[in-house]
Amino acid sequence: MVDITHKSNTLRIAIAQAIVKVSKQETVDAIKNNSVPKGDVFAMSKAAGLLGVKKTPELLPDCHPMPIEYTDVNYRIENLDIFIEVTVKTIYKTGVEVEAMHGASIVALNMYDMLKPIDKGLEIRNIKLLKKKGGKSSYPTFDVSNIHAGVIVCSDTLSKGEGEDVSGNVIQNRLKSYRISSKETIIVPDDLDMIQDTVKRLVNDCNLILLTGGTGLSPRDVTPEAILPLLDKRISGAEETIRRFGQDRMPYALLSRSVVGTIGNCLVMALPGSSKGVAESMDAVLPQLFHSYKVLKGERH
């Protein structure tokens, strides 16, 4: 299966359709009058569809098991066509399009099975997705062509030329994946004044500044203390999301003191020092956090 561990939960909705075409009006009348020998066609087919939605990952190998939080089956009869619509909802990391289409197909197959003793000319048609919501298609990425980023690594060790800058490289690679232009990574020691001076300098040329390191609890971890006095507004929701995302993956993430906020029209993010923590933090809030640039410009939609 595709790896979705880096994704965040969003509301996912899918509506799928199938059509059962009967060959005579008598079949429609039998359904409406509940006189089909095998029982109530609509009620039993709905029950089959509910089971079909739930069992989708058991039958389709690439489908992820997920919490199905709502399913509904609706019918509409037009002449000899019976329209089936299946709606599925979840709050999860991946969509429910296949679940909805599988449910619609099972409803149609169950109707076929129940009606075949009285109608030999049945057809199943047009199993398709009508609508989906959630994920990238519902929340398009903000145009990042005007974003210019600065990257600061806060580390006593690296500032002495010792060790390898892994976290800074992770940030640069993530920025490249979004096609965001960035300056060369700046490495500074865990010194409050030097961190502040570097941020103040970059604000003049950048509208996105990412710092890594110094967000822990050791005596030399002073990045939050350096950043907070500089911020015009703090984006607490982004900070909470980063910690919650990390907490779902490792218990010590709650000790991180990541900071996110704005200085003028510049977005500032102070992230953990570990390469894994940096990657997970960026996965947690990007690209959604880019929407803040529209708000900073006064655009509300």
Contacts in CASP RR format, 6 or more apart in sequence:
PFRMAT RR
TARGET T0000
AUTHOR 0000-0000-0000
METHOD contacts of the structure
MODEL  1
MVDITHKSNTLRIAIAQAIVKVSKQETVDAIKNNSVPKGDVFAMSKAAGL
LGVKKTPELLPDCHPMPIEYTDVNYRIENLDIFIEVTVKTIYKTGVEVEA
MHGASIVALNMYDMLKPIDKGLEIRNIKLLKKKGGKSSYPTFDVSNIHAG
VIVCSDTLSKGEGEDVSGNVIQNRLKSYRISSKETIIVPDDLDMIQDTVK
RLVNDCNLILLTGGTGLSPRDVTPEAILPLLDKRISGAEETIRRFGQDRM
PYALLSRSVVGTIGNCLVMALPGSSKGVAESMDAVLPQLFHSYKVLKGER
H
1 61 0 8 1.000
1 62 0 8 1.000
1 63 0 8 1.000
1 64 0 8 1.000
2 62 0 8 1.000
2 94 0 8 1.000
4 64 0 8 1.000
4 93 0 8 1.000
4 94 0 8 1.000
5 93 0 8 1.000
5 249 0 8 1.000
6 280 0 8 1.000
6 283 0 8 1.000
7 93 0 8 1.000
7 94 0 8 1.000
7 283 0 8 1.000
8 93 0 8 1.000
8 241 0 8 1.000
8 245 0 8 1.000
8 283 0 8 1.000
8 284 0 8 1.000
8 288 0 8 1.000
9 91 0 8 1.000
9 92 0 8 1.000
9 93 0 8 1.000
10 91 0 8 1.000
10 92 0 8 1.000
10 93 0 8 1.000
10 134 0 8 1.000
10 135 0 8 1.000
10 138 0 8 1.000
10 139 0 8 1.000
11 89 0 8 1.000
11 90 0 8 1.000
11 91 0 8 1.000
11 133 0 8 1.000
11 134 0 8 1.000
12 89 0 8 1.000
12 90 0 8 1.000
12 91 0 8 1.000
12 92 0 8 1.000
12 94 0 8 1.000
12 95 0 8 1.000
12 96 0 8 1.000
12 132 0 8 1.000
12 133 0 8 1.000
12 134 0 8 1.000
12 135 0 8 1.000
13 87 0 8 1.000
13 88 0 8 1.000
13 89 0 8 1.000
13 96 0 8 1.000
13 131 0 8 1.000
13 132 0 8 1.000
13 133 0 8 1.000
13 134 0 8 1.000
14 87 0 8 1.000
14 88 0 8 1.000
14 95 0 8 1.000
14 96 0 8 1.000
14 97 0 8 1.000
14 99 0 8 1.000
14 100 0 8 1.000
14 101 0 8 1.000
14 129 0 8 1.000
14 131 0 8 1.000
14 132 0 8 1.000
14 133 0 8 1.000
15 85 0 8 1.000
15 86 0 8 1.000
15 87 0 8 1.000
15 88 0 8 1.000
15 100 0 8 1.000
15 129 0 8 1.000
15 130 0 8 1.000
15 131 0 8 1.000
15 132 0 8 1.000
16 85 0 8 1.000
16 86 0 8 1.000
16 88 0 8 1.000
16 97 0 8 1.000
16 100 0 8 1.000
16 101 0 8 1.000
16 103 0 8 1.000
16 104 0 8 1.000
16 127 0 8 1.000
16 128 0 8 1.000
16 129 0 8 1.000
16 130 0 8 1.000
17 83 0 8 1.000
17 84 0 8 1.000
17 85 0 8 1.000
17 86 0 8 1.000
17 104 0 8 1.000
17 126 0 8 1.000
17 127 0 8 1.000
17 128 0 8 1.000
17 129 0 8 1.000
17 130 0 8 1.000
18 84 0 8 1.000
18 86 0 8 1.000
18 104 0 8 1.000
18 105 0 8 1.000
18 107 0 8 1.000
18 108 0 8 1.000
18 124 0 8 1.000
18 125 0 8 1.000
18 126 0 8 1.000
18 127 0 8 1.000
19 81 0 8 1.000
19 82 0 8 1.000
19 83 0 8 1.000
19 84 0 8 1.000
19 108 0 8 1.000
19 124 0 8 1.000
19 125 0 8 1.000
19 126 0 8 1.000
20 81 0 8 1.000
20 82 0 8 1.000
20 84 0 8 1.000
20 108 0 8 1.000
20 111 0 8 1.000
20 112 0 8 1.000
20 115 0 8 1.000
20 122 0 8 1.000
20 123 0 8 1.000
20 124 0 8 1.000
20 125 0 8 1.000
21 80 0 8 1.000
21 81 0 8 1.000
21 82 0 8 1.000
21 122 0 8 1.000
21 123 0 8 1.000
21 124 0 8 1.000
21 125 0 8 1.000
22 28 0 8 1.000
22 80 0 8 1.000
22 82 0 8 1.000
22 115 0 8 1.000
22 119 0 8 1.000
22 121 0 8 1.000
22 122 0 8 1.000
23 80 0 8 1.000
23 119 0 8 1.000
23 120 0 8 1.000
23 121 0 8 1.000
23 122 0 8 1.000
24 80 0 8 1.000
24 119 0 8 1.000
25 80 0 8 1.000
26 118 0 8 1.000
26 119 0 8 1.000
27 80 0 8 1.000
27 115 0 8 1.000
27 118 0 8 1.000
27 119 0 8 1.000
28 77 0 8 1.000
28 80 0 8 1.000
28 82 0 8 1.000
29 35 0 8 1.000
30 36 0 8 1.000
30 118 0 8 1.000
31 41 0 8 1.000
31 42 0 8 1.000
31 77 0 8 1.000
31 82 0 8 1.000
31 115 0 8 1.000
32 77 0 8 1.000
34 40 0 8 1.000
36 114 0 8 1.000
36 115 0 8 1.000
36 118 0 8 1.000
37 117 0 8 1.000
37 118 0 8 1.000
38 44 0 8 1.000
38 113 0 8 1.000
38 114 0 8 1.000
38 117 0 8 1.000
39 114 0 8 1.000
41 111 0 8 1.000
41 114 0 8 1.000
41 115 0 8 1.000
42 75 0 8 1.000
44 110 0 8 1.000
44 114 0 8 1.000
45 73 0 8 1.000
45 84 0 8 1.000
45 107 0 8 1.000
45 108 0 8 1.000
45 110 0 8 1.000
45 111 0 8 1.000
45 114 0 8 1.000
46 73 0 8 1.000
46 107 0 8 1.000
48 106 0 8 1.000
48 107 0 8 1.000
48 109 0 8 1.000
48 110 0 8 1.000
49 71 0 8 1.000
49 73 0 8 1.000
49 86 0 8 1.000
49 103 0 8 1.000
49 104 0 8 1.000
49 106 0 8 1.000
49 107 0 8 1.000
49 110 0 8 1.000
50 71 0 8 1.000
50 73 0 8 1.000
51 106 0 8 1.000
52 102 0 8 1.000
52 103 0 8 1.000
52 106 0 8 1.000
53 68 0 8 1.000
53 71 0 8 1.000
53 86 0 8 1.000
53 88 0 8 1.000
53 99 0 8 1.000
53 100 0 8 1.000
53 102 0 8 1.000
53 103 0 8 1.000
53 106 0 8 1.000
54 68 0 8 1.000
56 63 0 8 1.000
56 98 0 8 1.000
56 99 0 8 1.000
56 102 0 8 1.000
56 103 0 8 1.000
57 63 0 8 1.000
57 64 0 8 1.000
57 65 0 8 1.000
57 66 0 8 1.000
59 102 0 8 1.000
60 98 0 8 1.000
60 102 0 8 1.000
63 98 0 8 1.000
63 99 0 8 1.000
64 93 0 8 1.000
64 94 0 8 1.000
66 90 0 8 1.000
66 92 0 8 1.000
66 94 0 8 1.000
66 96 0 8 1.000
66 99 0 8 1.000
67 90 0 8 1.000
67 91 0 8 1.000
67 92 0 8 1.000
68 88 0 8 1.000
68 89 0 8 1.000
68 90 0 8 1.000
68 96 0 8 1.000
68 99 0 8 1.000
69 89 0 8 1.000
69 90 0 8 1.000
69 91 0 8 1.000
70 87 0 8 1.000
70 88 0 8 1.000
70 89 0 8 1.000
70 90 0 8 1.000
71 86 0 8 1.000
71 87 0 8 1.000
71 88 0 8 1.000
71 89 0 8 1.000
72 86 0 8 1.000
72 87 0 8 1.000
73 84 0 8 1.000
73 85 0 8 1.000
73 86 0 8 1.000
73 107 0 8 1.000
74 84 0 8 1.000
74 85 0 8 1.000
74 87 0 8 1.000
75 82 0 8 1.000
75 83 0 8 1.000
75 84 0 8 1.000
75 85 0 8 1.000
76 82 0 8 1.000
76 83 0 8 1.000
76 85 0 8 1.000
77 83 0 8 1.000
82 111 0 8 1.000
84 104 0 8 1.000
84 107 0 8 1.000
84 108 0 8 1.000
84 111 0 8 1.000
85 104 0 8 1.000
85 130 0 8 1.000
86 100 0 8 1.000
86 101 0 8 1.000
86 103 0 8 1.000
86 104 0 8 1.000
86 107 0 8 1.000
87 100 0 8 1.000
88 96 0 8 1.000
88 99 0 8 1.000
88 100 0 8 1.000
88 103 0 8 1.000
89 96 0 8 1.000
90 96 0 8 1.000
95 132 0 8 1.000
95 134 0 8 1.000
95 135 0 8 1.000
97 129 0 8 1.000
97 132 0 8 1.000
100 129 0 8 1.000
101 127 0 8 1.000
101 128 0 8 1.000
101 129 0 8 1.000
104 127 0 8 1.000
105 124 0 8 1.000
105 127 0 8 1.000
108 124 0 8 1.000
108 127 0 8 1.000
109 124 0 8 1.000
112 122 0 8 1.000
112 124 0 8 1.000
115 122 0 8 1.000
116 122 0 8 1.000
139 288 0 8 1.000
141 178 0 8 1.000
141 287 0 8 1.000
141 290 0 8 1.000
142 287 0 8 1.000
142 290 0 8 1.000
142 291 0 8 1.000
142 293 0 8 1.000
142 294 0 8 1.000
144 178 0 8 1.000
144 179 0 8 1.000
144 180 0 8 1.000
144 287 0 8 1.000
144 290 0 8 1.000
145 179 0 8 1.000
146 207 0 8 1.000
147 180 0 8 1.000
147 181 0 8 1.000
147 207 0 8 1.000
147 208 0 8 1.000
147 290 0 8 1.000
147 293 0 8 1.000
148 180 0 8 1.000
148 181 0 8 1.000
148 182 0 8 1.000
148 183 0 8 1.000
148 205 0 8 1.000
148 206 0 8 1.000
148 207 0 8 1.000
148 208 0 8 1.000
149 175 0 8 1.000
149 180 0 8 1.000
149 181 0 8 1.000
149 182 0 8 1.000
149 183 0 8 1.000
149 206 0 8 1.000
149 208 0 8 1.000
149 209 0 8 1.000
149 210 0 8 1.000
150 182 0 8 1.000
150 183 0 8 1.000
150 185 0 8 1.000
150 186 0 8 1.000
150 202 0 8 1.000
150 206 0 8 1.000
150 208 0 8 1.000
150 209 0 8 1.000
150 210 0 8 1.000
151 168 0 8 1.000
151 171 0 8 1.000
151 172 0 8 1.000
151 175 0 8 1.000
151 182 0 8 1.000
151 183 0 8 1.000
151 185 0 8 1.000
151 186 0 8 1.000
151 209 0 8 1.000
151 210 0 8 1.000
151 211 0 8 1.000
151 212 0 8 1.000
152 185 0 8 1.000
152 186 0 8 1.000
152 187 0 8 1.000
152 188 0 8 1.000
152 195 0 8 1.000
152 198 0 8 1.000
152 199 0 8 1.000
152 202 0 8 1.000
152 209 0 8 1.000
152 210 0 8 1.000
152 211 0 8 1.000
152 212 0 8 1.000
153 165 0 8 1.000
153 167 0 8 1.000
153 168 0 8 1.000
153 185 0 8 1.000
153 186 0 8 1.000
153 187 0 8 1.000
153 188 0 8 1.000
153 211 0 8 1.000
153 212 0 8 1.000
153 213 0 8 1.000
154 188 0 8 1.000
154 189 0 8 1.000
154 190 0 8 1.000
154 195 0 8 1.000
154 211 0 8 1.000
154 212 0 8 1.000
154 213 0 8 1.000
154 214 0 8 1.000
154 223 0 8 1.000
154 273 0 8 1.000
155 165 0 8 1.000
155 187 0 8 1.000
155 189 0 8 1.000
155 190 0 8 1.000
155 213 0 8 1.000
155 214 0 8 1.000
155 273 0 8 1.000
156 189 0 8 1.000
156 190 0 8 1.000
156 220 0 8 1.000
157 163 0 8 1.000
158 165 0 8 1.000
158 187 0 8 1.000
159 187 0 8 1.000
159 188 0 8 1.000
159 189 0 8 1.000
160 189 0 8 1.000
165 185 0 8 1.000
165 187 0 8 1.000
166 275 0 8 1.000
167 212 0 8 1.000
167 213 0 8 1.000
167 271 0 8 1.000
167 272 0 8 1.000
167 273 0 8 1.000
167 274 0 8 1.000
167 275 0 8 1.000
167 277 0 8 1.000
167 278 0 8 1.000
168 185 0 8 1.000
168 212 0 8 1.000
168 278 0 8 1.000
169 185 0 8 1.000
169 275 0 8 1.000
170 212 0 8 1.000
170 275 0 8 1.000
170 278 0 8 1.000
170 279 0 8 1.000
170 282 0 8 1.000
171 185 0 8 1.000
171 210 0 8 1.000
171 212 0 8 1.000
171 271 0 8 1.000
171 278 0 8 1.000
171 282 0 8 1.000
172 182 0 8 1.000
172 185 0 8 1.000
174 279 0 8 1.000
174 282 0 8 1.000
174 286 0 8 1.000
175 181 0 8 1.000
175 182 0 8 1.000
175 210 0 8 1.000
176 182 0 8 1.000
178 286 0 8 1.000
178 287 0 8 1.000
180 208 0 8 1.000
183 202 0 8 1.000
183 205 0 8 1.000
183 206 0 8 1.000
186 198 0 8 1.000
186 202 0 8 1.000
188 194 0 8 1.000
188 195 0 8 1.000
188 198 0 8 1.000
190 213 0 8 1.000
190 214 0 8 1.000
190 220 0 8 1.000
190 221 0 8 1.000
190 222 0 8 1.000
190 223 0 8 1.000
191 222 0 8 1.000
192 222 0 8 1.000
192 225 0 8 1.000
192 226 0 8 1.000
193 226 0 8 1.000
195 211 0 8 1.000
195 222 0 8 1.000
195 223 0 8 1.000
195 226 0 8 1.000
195 227 0 8 1.000
196 226 0 8 1.000
196 227 0 8 1.000
196 229 0 8 1.000
196 230 0 8 1.000
199 209 0 8 1.000
199 211 0 8 1.000
199 226 0 8 1.000
199 227 0 8 1.000
199 230 0 8 1.000
199 263 0 8 1.000
199 268 0 8 1.000
200 230 0 8 1.000
202 209 0 8 1.000
203 209 0 8 1.000
203 263 0 8 1.000
203 264 0 8 1.000
203 266 0 8 1.000
206 266 0 8 1.000
207 265 0 8 1.000
207 266 0 8 1.000
207 267 0 8 1.000
207 293 0 8 1.000
208 266 0 8 1.000
208 267 0 8 1.000
208 269 0 8 1.000
209 263 0 8 1.000
209 266 0 8 1.000
209 267 0 8 1.000
209 268 0 8 1.000
209 269 0 8 1.000
210 268 0 8 1.000
210 269 0 8 1.000
210 271 0 8 1.000
211 223 0 8 1.000
211 227 0 8 1.000
211 268 0 8 1.000
211 269 0 8 1.000
211 270 0 8 1.000
211 271 0 8 1.000
212 270 0 8 1.000
212 271 0 8 1.000
212 272 0 8 1.000
212 273 0 8 1.000
212 278 0 8 1.000
213 221 0 8 1.000
213 223 0 8 1.000
213 270 0 8 1.000
213 271 0 8 1.000
213 272 0 8 1.000
213 273 0 8 1.000
214 220 0 8 1.000
214 221 0 8 1.000
214 222 0 8 1.000
214 223 0 8 1.000
214 224 0 8 1.000
214 270 0 8 1.000
214 273 0 8 1.000
215 221 0 8 1.000
215 223 0 8 1.000
215 224 0 8 1.000
215 256 0 8 1.000
215 257 0 8 1.000
215 258 0 8 1.000
215 259 0 8 1.000
215 270 0 8 1.000
215 271 0 8 1.000
215 272 0 8 1.000
215 273 0 8 1.000
216 255 0 8 1.000
216 256 0 8 1.000
216 257 0 8 1.000
216 272 0 8 1.000
217 255 0 8 1.000
217 257 0 8 1.000
221 257 0 8 1.000
223 257 0 8 1.000
223 259 0 8 1.000
223 270 0 8 1.000
224 257 0 8 1.000
224 258 0 8 1.000
224 259 0 8 1.000
224 270 0 8 1.000
227 259 0 8 1.000
227 268 0 8 1.000
227 270 0 8 1.000
228 234 0 8 1.000
228 259 0 8 1.000
230 263 0 8 1.000
230 268 0 8 1.000
231 259 0 8 1.000
231 261 0 8 1.000
231 262 0 8 1.000
231 263 0 8 1.000
231 268 0 8 1.000
232 261 0 8 1.000
232 262 0 8 1.000
232 263 0 8 1.000
232 264 0 8 1.000
233 261 0 8 1.000
233 262 0 8 1.000
234 259 0 8 1.000
234 260 0 8 1.000
234 261 0 8 1.000
235 260 0 8 1.000
235 261 0 8 1.000
235 262 0 8 1.000
235 289 0 8 1.000
235 292 0 8 1.000
237 260 0 8 1.000
238 260 0 8 1.000
238 261 0 8 1.000
238 269 0 8 1.000
238 285 0 8 1.000
238 289 0 8 1.000
239 258 0 8 1.000
239 259 0 8 1.000
239 260 0 8 1.000
241 284 0 8 1.000
241 285 0 8 1.000
242 256 0 8 1.000
242 258 0 8 1.000
242 260 0 8 1.000
242 271 0 8 1.000
242 280 0 8 1.000
242 281 0 8 1.000
242 284 0 8 1.000
242 285 0 8 1.000
243 253 0 8 1.000
243 254 0 8 1.000
243 256 0 8 1.000
243 258 0 8 1.000
244 284 0 8 1.000
245 253 0 8 1.000
245 280 0 8 1.000
245 281 0 8 1.000
245 283 0 8 1.000
245 284 0 8 1.000
246 253 0 8 1.000
246 256 0 8 1.000
246 277 0 8 1.000
246 280 0 8 1.000
246 281 0 8 1.000
246 284 0 8 1.000
247 253 0 8 1.000
247 254 0 8 1.000
249 280 0 8 1.000
253 277 0 8 1.000
253 280 0 8 1.000
256 272 0 8 1.000
256 277 0 8 1.000
258 269 0 8 1.000
258 270 0 8 1.000
258 271 0 8 1.000
258 272 0 8 1.000
258 281 0 8 1.000
259 268 0 8 1.000
259 269 0 8 1.000
259 270 0 8 1.000
260 267 0 8 1.000
260 268 0 8 1.000
260 269 0 8 1.000
260 270 0 8 1.000
260 285 0 8 1.000
260 289 0 8 1.000
261 267 0 8 1.000
261 268 0 8 1.000
261 269 0 8 1.000
262 268 0 8 1.000
262 292 0 8 1.000
262 296 0 8 1.000
264 296 0 8 1.000
265 293 0 8 1.000
265 296 0 8 1.000
265 297 0 8 1.000
267 289 0 8 1.000
267 292 0 8 1.000
267 293 0 8 1.000
269 281 0 8 1.000
269 285 0 8 1.000
269 289 0 8 1.000
271 277 0 8 1.000
271 278 0 8 1.000
271 281 0 8 1.000
271 282 0 8 1.000
272 278 0 8 1.000
272 281 0 8 1.000
294 300 0 8 1.000
294 301 0 8 1.000
END
